[in-house]
Amino acid sequence: MGWELGGGLGHVARLLPIARELRQAGHQPWFVVKRPESASLLFEGDEFPVSQAPPFPAFRSMDANDTFRAETYADILRVHGFADHDALANGLAAWDRVFCELRPSLIVCDHAPRLCLAAMRKIPVVHVGTGFTCPPVSDTWFPPIPSDAPVITDQTELLQVVRDVQRQRGGFLPERLTDVLSHAEEFVTVWRELDPYRTVRERGTAGPLHRIPDTDYESADSGDVEFFAYLSGSMPGIEQVVLALLKSGLRGRTFLRDATPDQTRRLQQAGARLEIRPVPLDAVLPTTPLVVHHGGIGLTEAGIAAGCPQLLLPGFLEQKLTGDCLEAMQAGRSFHGTVRLSSVIAAAGELLNPETRQRSKQLALNLRDRYPESAIVPVMNVCLRLLRWAIN
């Protein structure tokens, strides 16, 4: 169960239900992930072995101002070493050592392009993820987001590096850059509405790994708070946003990941109700009129499923794209760049309007009707088929 790129634990959370099903079917999952210590906190009593994934080289920006812009998935590959022969070769060699140690019969991965390349034509791969981490692979090159975005990375250069490294290690030589991912069995485990490539993806999305429960939305506003905030204390300006929400008179619960002691003290002095650890979403969202977060896909999906309007403060490209999708669904508001606190407070007021809440509930009902089953069934069918083939 592999994860290489991305900052949040949503990648592990997506792999976890698959790992549980595989164990129940008699197989032994082993997690090899970017942040093993944090990942193990999500296992909730499951004793899955977990180890460190081979690290990437230091993040490399693409312009003189040391800023990162991504218009295609190739831009992400470039800044993570795919344009550097030695860096890519070392990373693939590190995965080869993992393969020799663990001898896996199947790889299930999320946002792990080097792992996919290392396993190409050697070990069966099931690639799960969001629309952003599973870009369309039907053409030679990765498409831009949006479709009229300017070209930043020369994808022919990346393909040449990939082929040179593969030739050196005796691996399969891809004809297309998208072959880095296209050889895997792919499942885009989000609703189509949350796929930033939805207008150009030839195959549809599989839907989330968890179906929307049969929620009684009519009793969903019985909680004692008006917002739930799940935010990062390391993001500039976030403390001020929480303080502004409190000063506006709204009552809320807040989990501030990576909060400093000074941040915690100031927020508590302002009357914030702080959670010391992540709160189970199914326990808090159904009775919360508004959720405030950065735009992680897992929390976005959970908020939609709960019929809960959302206020997003994205920090990364994928979060910004998720915010754009959320606004297109009329399920929330998204702010990025320089944000005026007055605008955030005004947006919170609009989202707490009963009409907005009712629209969010109806969206949840519509999605539940369109996706009556979880994607875990087709994912497991493919995993078990590949395992039978590999073992026999």
C-alpha positions as CSV (number, residue, x, y, z in Angstrom):
1,M,0.0,0.0,0.0
2,G,2.1,2.9,-1.3
3,W,2.0,6.7,-1.0
4,E,4.7,9.1,-2.1
5,L,3.4,12.7,-2.8
6,G,1.0,15.1,-1.1
7,G,1.0,16.5,2.4
8,G,-2.2,15.2,3.9
9,L,-3.2,11.9,5.4
10,G,-6.1,11.6,3.0
11,H,-3.9,9.4,0.8
12,V,-3.6,6.8,3.6
13,A,-7.2,7.2,4.5
14,R,-8.1,6.2,0.9
15,L,-5.8,3.1,1.0
16,L,-7.0,2.0,4.4
17,P,-10.5,0.5,3.6
18,I,-8.9,-1.4,0.7
19,A,-6.2,-2.8,3.1
20,R,-8.9,-3.9,5.5
21,E,-10.8,-5.7,2.7
22,L,-7.6,-7.3,1.5
23,R,-6.8,-8.6,5.0
24,Q,-10.3,-9.9,5.4
25,A,-9.8,-11.8,2.1
26,G,-6.7,-13.5,3.6
27,H,-3.9,-11.2,2.3
28,Q,-1.3,-9.3,4.2
29,P,-1.2,-5.5,3.4
30,W,2.0,-3.6,4.1
31,F,2.0,0.2,4.1
32,V,5.1,1.9,2.6
33,V,4.2,5.6,2.9
34,K,5.6,9.1,3.0
35,R,4.8,9.7,6.7
36,P,4.6,6.3,8.5
37,E,4.3,7.7,12.1
38,S,1.3,9.9,11.2
39,A,-0.2,7.2,9.0
40,S,-0.3,4.6,11.8
41,L,-2.5,7.0,13.8
42,L,-5.3,6.3,11.3
43,F,-5.2,2.6,11.7
44,E,-7.6,2.6,14.7
45,G,-6.4,-0.6,16.3
46,D,-5.5,-2.3,13.0
47,E,-1.9,-3.7,13.3
48,F,-0.8,-3.1,9.7
49,P,3.0,-3.1,9.3
50,V,4.2,0.3,8.0
51,S,7.5,1.6,6.8
52,Q,9.1,4.7,5.2
53,A,8.7,5.3,1.4
54,P,11.8,6.3,-0.4
55,P,12.0,10.1,0.0
56,F,12.0,12.5,-3.0
57,P,14.8,15.0,-3.6
58,A,14.4,18.5,-2.2
59,F,11.5,20.3,-3.9
60,R,12.7,22.1,-6.9
61,S,10.8,25.2,-8.1
62,M,10.6,26.1,-11.8
63,D,11.3,29.8,-11.9
64,A,13.8,32.4,-10.6
65,N,11.4,33.6,-8.0
66,D,11.4,30.2,-6.3
67,T,7.7,29.8,-6.7
68,F,5.9,26.7,-8.0
69,R,3.2,26.7,-10.6
70,A,1.6,23.6,-12.1
71,E,-0.5,23.6,-15.2
72,T,-0.1,19.8,-15.9
73,Y,0.8,16.7,-13.9
74,A,4.1,16.8,-15.7
75,D,5.0,20.0,-13.8
76,I,4.5,18.0,-10.6
77,L,6.8,15.3,-11.9
78,R,9.4,17.8,-12.9
79,V,9.8,19.4,-9.5
80,H,10.0,16.0,-7.9
81,G,13.0,14.8,-9.8
82,F,11.6,13.3,-13.1
83,A,13.7,15.8,-15.1
84,D,16.9,14.8,-13.2
85,H,18.4,11.5,-14.4
86,D,20.3,10.7,-11.2
87,A,17.5,11.7,-8.9
88,L,15.0,9.5,-10.8
89,A,17.4,6.6,-11.0
90,N,18.1,6.7,-7.3
91,G,14.4,6.8,-6.4
92,L,13.6,3.9,-8.6
93,A,16.6,1.9,-7.2
94,A,15.2,2.6,-3.7
95,W,11.8,1.1,-4.7
96,D,13.6,-1.9,-6.2
97,R,15.2,-2.5,-2.8
98,V,11.7,-2.3,-1.2
99,F,10.5,-4.9,-3.8
100,C,13.3,-7.2,-3.0
101,E,12.6,-7.0,0.7
102,L,8.8,-7.3,0.7
103,R,8.3,-9.2,-2.5
104,P,4.8,-7.9,-3.1
105,S,2.3,-9.7,-5.3
106,L,0.3,-6.5,-5.8
107,I,0.8,-2.8,-5.3
108,V,-2.1,-0.5,-4.4
109,C,-1.0,3.1,-4.4
110,D,-2.2,6.7,-4.1
111,H,-0.2,9.7,-5.6
112,A,2.9,7.6,-6.1
113,P,4.3,8.1,-9.6
114,R,7.8,6.8,-9.0
115,L,6.3,3.6,-7.4
116,C,4.1,3.2,-10.5
117,L,7.1,3.5,-12.8
118,A,9.3,1.2,-10.7
119,A,6.7,-1.5,-10.9
120,M,5.9,-1.1,-14.6
121,R,5.5,-4.5,-16.2
122,K,7.0,-6.2,-13.1
123,I,4.3,-6.1,-10.4
124,P,0.5,-5.5,-10.9
125,V,-0.5,-2.0,-9.8
126,V,-3.9,-0.6,-8.8
127,H,-3.8,3.2,-8.7
128,V,-6.5,5.0,-6.7
129,G,-6.8,8.6,-6.0
130,T,-8.6,11.9,-6.7
131,G,-9.2,13.5,-10.1
132,F,-6.1,15.6,-9.5
133,T,-3.7,12.7,-8.6
134,C,-5.1,10.5,-11.3
135,P,-4.8,12.7,-14.4
136,P,-6.2,11.4,-17.8
137,V,-3.7,9.1,-19.5
138,S,-5.4,8.4,-22.8
139,D,-3.0,10.7,-24.8
140,T,0.8,10.9,-25.1
141,W,1.1,13.9,-22.8
142,F,-0.6,15.0,-19.6
143,P,-3.4,17.5,-20.3
144,P,-3.3,21.0,-18.8
145,I,-5.6,22.3,-16.0
146,P,-7.5,24.3,-17.3
147,S,-7.4,23.2,-20.9
148,D,-6.2,26.6,-22.1
149,A,-3.3,26.9,-19.6
150,P,0.1,27.8,-20.9
151,V,2.8,25.1,-21.3
152,I,5.5,25.2,-18.5
153,T,7.2,21.8,-18.7
154,D,8.6,20.3,-21.9
155,Q,7.1,16.8,-21.5
156,T,9.3,15.4,-24.3
157,E,12.3,16.2,-22.0
158,L,10.7,14.3,-19.1
159,L,9.9,11.3,-21.4
160,Q,13.5,11.1,-22.6
161,V,14.8,11.1,-19.0
162,V,12.3,8.4,-18.0
163,R,13.4,6.3,-21.0
164,D,17.1,6.8,-20.3
165,V,16.7,5.7,-16.7
166,Q,14.5,2.7,-17.6
167,R,17.0,1.6,-20.2
168,Q,19.8,1.9,-17.7
169,R,18.0,-0.3,-15.1
170,G,16.7,-2.8,-17.7
171,G,13.1,-1.7,-17.3
172,F,10.3,-1.3,-19.8
173,L,10.6,1.7,-22.1
174,P,7.4,3.7,-22.2
175,E,6.4,5.2,-25.5
176,R,4.4,8.0,-23.9
177,L,4.9,10.0,-20.7
178,T,1.5,9.1,-19.5
179,D,2.6,5.4,-19.5
180,V,4.2,6.2,-16.2
181,L,0.6,5.8,-14.8
182,S,-1.4,4.2,-17.7
183,H,-0.2,0.7,-17.1
184,A,-1.9,0.6,-13.8
185,E,-5.6,-0.3,-13.1
186,E,-6.9,3.1,-12.3
187,F,-9.9,4.1,-10.0
188,V,-10.7,7.8,-9.7
189,T,-12.5,7.6,-6.4
190,V,-14.4,10.9,-6.3
191,W,-17.7,12.1,-7.7
192,R,-17.4,13.4,-11.2
193,E,-18.3,16.9,-10.0
194,L,-15.1,17.0,-7.9
195,D,-12.9,16.0,-10.8
196,P,-10.9,19.0,-12.2
197,Y,-10.5,17.0,-15.5
198,R,-14.1,16.1,-15.8
199,T,-14.5,17.9,-19.2
200,V,-11.6,16.0,-20.8
201,R,-11.6,12.6,-19.0
202,E,-12.8,9.8,-21.4
203,R,-13.6,7.4,-18.6
204,G,-15.9,8.4,-15.8
205,T,-15.0,8.4,-12.1
206,A,-15.7,5.4,-9.9
207,G,-17.1,7.5,-7.0
208,P,-15.9,7.5,-3.4
209,L,-14.9,4.4,-1.5
210,H,-17.7,5.1,1.0
211,R,-21.3,5.6,-0.1
212,I,-23.4,8.5,1.3
213,P,-25.3,7.1,4.4
214,D,-29.0,7.3,4.8
215,T,-28.9,10.4,6.8
216,D,-31.9,12.1,8.4
217,Y,-31.0,15.6,7.1
218,E,-34.1,17.1,8.8
219,S,-32.5,16.7,12.2
220,A,-29.1,17.8,11.1
221,D,-29.1,21.3,12.6
222,S,-29.5,20.2,16.3
223,G,-25.9,20.9,17.3
224,D,-24.6,23.5,19.7
225,V,-22.1,25.1,17.3
226,E,-22.4,27.1,14.1
227,F,-19.1,26.0,12.5
228,F,-16.5,23.3,12.6
229,A,-13.0,24.3,11.5
230,Y,-10.3,21.8,10.5
231,L,-7.3,23.9,9.6
232,S,-3.5,24.0,9.7
233,G,-1.8,26.3,12.1
234,S,1.2,26.6,9.8
235,M,-0.7,28.3,7.1
236,P,-0.3,32.1,7.2
237,G,-3.3,34.0,8.5
238,I,-5.3,31.0,9.7
239,E,-5.3,32.1,13.3
240,Q,-6.7,35.4,12.3
241,V,-9.5,33.7,10.4
242,V,-10.6,31.7,13.4
243,L,-10.4,34.7,15.7
244,A,-12.5,36.8,13.2
245,L,-15.2,34.0,13.1
246,L,-15.3,34.1,16.9
247,K,-15.5,37.9,17.1
248,S,-18.3,37.9,14.6
249,G,-20.4,36.0,17.2
250,L,-20.3,32.5,15.7
251,R,-19.8,29.6,18.0
252,G,-17.5,26.8,16.7
253,R,-15.2,23.9,17.3
254,T,-11.7,24.0,15.9
255,F,-9.0,21.5,15.3
256,L,-5.8,23.4,14.4
257,R,-3.2,20.9,13.1
258,D,0.4,21.8,13.9
259,A,-0.7,24.7,16.2
260,T,2.1,26.4,18.2
261,P,1.6,26.8,22.0
262,D,1.2,30.6,21.4
263,Q,-1.5,30.0,18.9
264,T,-3.3,27.7,21.2
265,R,-3.1,30.1,24.1
266,R,-4.4,33.1,22.0
267,L,-7.3,31.2,20.6
268,Q,-8.3,29.8,24.0
269,Q,-8.1,33.3,25.5
270,A,-10.5,34.4,22.7
271,G,-12.9,31.7,23.7
272,A,-12.2,29.1,21.0
273,R,-13.3,25.6,21.6
274,L,-10.2,23.7,20.5
275,E,-9.9,20.0,19.9
276,I,-6.6,18.4,20.8
277,R,-7.0,15.6,18.2
278,P,-8.9,15.1,15.0
279,V,-12.6,14.6,15.5
280,P,-14.5,11.8,13.7
281,L,-16.2,13.5,10.9
282,D,-19.3,11.4,11.0
283,A,-19.8,12.5,14.6
284,V,-19.5,16.3,14.0
285,L,-20.6,17.1,10.4
286,P,-24.2,16.0,10.5
287,T,-25.0,18.5,13.3
288,T,-22.8,21.3,12.1
289,P,-24.2,24.1,9.9
290,L,-20.8,25.1,8.4
291,V,-17.4,23.5,8.0
292,V,-14.3,25.6,7.4
293,H,-11.2,23.9,6.0
294,H,-8.5,24.0,3.4
295,G,-10.1,21.9,0.7
296,G,-8.8,18.4,1.3
297,I,-10.8,16.1,-0.9
298,G,-11.7,13.7,2.0
299,L,-13.2,16.5,4.2
300,T,-14.9,18.1,1.1
301,E,-16.6,14.8,0.3
302,A,-17.6,14.2,3.9
303,G,-19.1,17.7,4.1
304,I,-21.1,17.2,0.9
305,A,-22.3,13.8,2.1
306,A,-23.5,15.5,5.4
307,G,-25.4,18.2,3.5
308,C,-23.0,20.8,5.1
309,P,-22.1,24.1,3.3
310,Q,-18.3,24.6,3.2
311,L,-15.9,27.6,3.4
312,L,-12.5,26.7,1.9
313,L,-9.2,28.4,2.4
314,P,-6.9,26.5,0.0
315,G,-3.2,26.3,0.4
316,F,-2.2,24.1,-2.5
317,L,-3.2,23.7,-6.2
318,E,-5.3,20.6,-5.6
319,Q,-7.2,22.3,-2.8
320,K,-7.8,25.4,-5.0
321,L,-9.1,23.1,-7.8
322,T,-11.4,21.4,-5.3
323,G,-12.6,24.8,-4.2
324,D,-13.4,25.7,-7.8
325,C,-15.4,22.4,-8.2
326,L,-17.2,23.1,-4.9
327,E,-18.3,26.5,-6.0
328,A,-19.5,25.1,-9.4
329,M,-21.6,22.7,-7.4
330,Q,-23.0,25.7,-5.3
331,A,-22.0,23.8,-2.2
332,G,-19.7,26.4,-0.7
333,R,-17.2,29.3,-1.1
334,S,-13.5,29.2,-1.7
335,F,-10.9,31.9,-1.1
336,H,-7.3,31.8,-2.1
337,G,-4.5,34.3,-2.3
338,T,-4.8,37.4,-0.2
339,V,-8.1,37.1,1.7
340,R,-10.0,39.9,3.4
341,L,-11.3,38.8,6.8
342,S,-14.5,40.8,6.2
343,S,-15.1,38.8,3.0
344,V,-14.7,35.5,4.9
345,I,-17.1,36.6,7.6
346,A,-19.6,37.7,4.9
347,A,-19.3,34.4,3.1
348,A,-19.8,32.5,6.4
349,G,-23.1,34.5,6.9
350,E,-24.3,33.6,3.4
351,L,-23.5,29.9,3.9
352,L,-25.4,29.8,7.2
353,N,-28.5,30.9,5.4
354,P,-31.2,28.2,5.7
355,E,-31.7,28.3,1.9
356,T,-28.0,27.4,1.3
357,R,-28.2,24.6,3.9
358,Q,-31.3,23.2,2.2
359,R,-29.5,23.3,-1.2
360,S,-26.6,21.4,0.3
361,K,-28.9,18.7,1.7
362,Q,-30.5,18.3,-1.7
363,L,-27.1,17.9,-3.4
364,A,-26.3,15.1,-1.0
365,L,-29.5,13.3,-1.7
366,N,-28.9,13.6,-5.5
367,L,-25.4,12.2,-5.2
368,R,-26.6,9.4,-3.0
369,D,-29.1,8.4,-5.7
370,R,-26.5,8.6,-8.5
371,Y,-23.9,6.6,-6.6
372,P,-25.9,4.0,-4.7
373,E,-22.9,1.7,-4.2
374,S,-19.4,2.3,-2.9
375,A,-16.4,2.0,-5.2
376,I,-14.8,-0.5,-2.9
377,V,-16.5,-3.3,-4.7
378,P,-15.0,-2.8,-8.2
379,V,-11.7,-1.9,-6.6
380,M,-11.6,-5.1,-4.7
381,N,-12.7,-7.2,-7.6
382,V,-9.7,-6.0,-9.6
383,C,-7.3,-6.4,-6.6
384,L,-8.4,-10.0,-6.1
385,R,-8.2,-10.8,-9.8
386,L,-4.7,-9.4,-10.0
387,L,-3.6,-11.3,-6.9
388,R,-4.9,-14.6,-8.2
389,W,-3.0,-14.0,-11.4
390,A,0.2,-13.0,-9.6
391,I,0.2,-15.8,-7.1
392,N,-0.7,-18.5,-9.7
